Amino acid sequence: MSTNPETVVTKTTQILHDTGVDESLNPKTEVARTVGPISYMFMWIGDGVNLGNMTLGASLVAAGIATLNIFQTFAAAILAIGIISAVFALNDRLGYRTGIPYVVQLRMSFGLKGSIISSLLRGIPAIVWYGFQSWIGGTALNEIIKVFTGGAFDNVFVCFVVLQLVQIGLSLYGFHAIKWVESLTSIVIMLALLYVFGVLLTSHSAVIADKWVHARGTWGLPFFAFIMMFMGNYAAIFLSAADYSRELKSGISDAKRGFLYFIPIVIAYGFVLCIGAMLASATGITNPVKAMAIVVDNSYITVFVSAFIVLGAIAVNMVANIIPPTYVITLLTKIKYKPAVTITGLLALCSFPWVLVQDSSAKGLGMFILIYSAFLGPIVSILLIEYYILRKQKVNVADLYKEDGPFAGYNPAALLALLIGAGAAFTKVELAWIIGVVVGGIAYLLLTKYAFKDSKFKKGTIFE
């Protein structure tokens, strides 16, 4: 089958009309794609300026003890970001060429019924992160209100709820809102963080050097575990790469798209991790909002910095944590996009994010990332092996939308490989993602070629 997006979209749109799938899950036509390369890069800069990433950086020197020194931190970050960008560029290709979202891409390997499980493994962590980012933003919003009310108002939970309602309102506009929100916030947040970076260097350089720069650190398991934690933080995002690439204007080569991921993630992710580690070194606090309030001892500057922390939380959620679970809810419940995005926001309210941001929970946050990435690693390797090795980049996209078509049911090889890969990953949770990728991918290839060699799946269909 031709991989020309226009041909695929024309055929598939009719199928979607017949089956009643919401229009938000239709393949994106070239005319409907409004995100250019610059806006796409800003989107990933906005996502990288992430308070969760800053908290991970802070965990490097939690309790005043450096796990990695500054050189080891950046070495781990560059290795992780290089792998992240490569996987992004590989896994976004089907979505970029055909315009289909991730939840439909999953049917290629897992089948219509099997994709329900794998889609939930992407949607649930996104909802948790949605709540986490909103709580951080609510904490910053509370700091702003405290300044203007002279401390008369101090209620983080109320600020959290208000911010969540604002995000639900913005997300109703989909990628139209994401495009302008990310372009604005990625610039102003980086400027605000540059200011914080300057304050840290001028006023706290001695303690930072003592606790982090001059620390011996380790090149052992904690170094590789932190690489896995970096990648685990992006594991859910590059797994659903099709959700983003389907919005990108056509005509951009695979190699260039790889740079559209690598450059902004290096700029934003590396910088934010560095500031997180520096803040924790200077204050001993892993909550970045509270740490900034101490480092920037000026009420007006605190308002300025906190305002952009609020915007940063919105920016991250708009990219990484709202659209993917919304598509999952839309597909599973058959409801329209706007009610689904509202439900996503309400679920994030119930994710108990105030537990994850406690100073005592910094290591727990890292463990949460490693655990769910144990499941996401096998899924991404299954998708890549399916598309590149088994199908040679040729997929009948129209069939993916047929409820009673060749992809109806589930593919036992994919589900079994997912369980095998995740099970292997849990044997060494610090290296969960890479173990899951390798074991899950090998298991899927072997199961498909040998254990289920006589199944309908060998002919490109799925078990019923």
Disulfide bonds with the S-S distance in Angstrom:
none
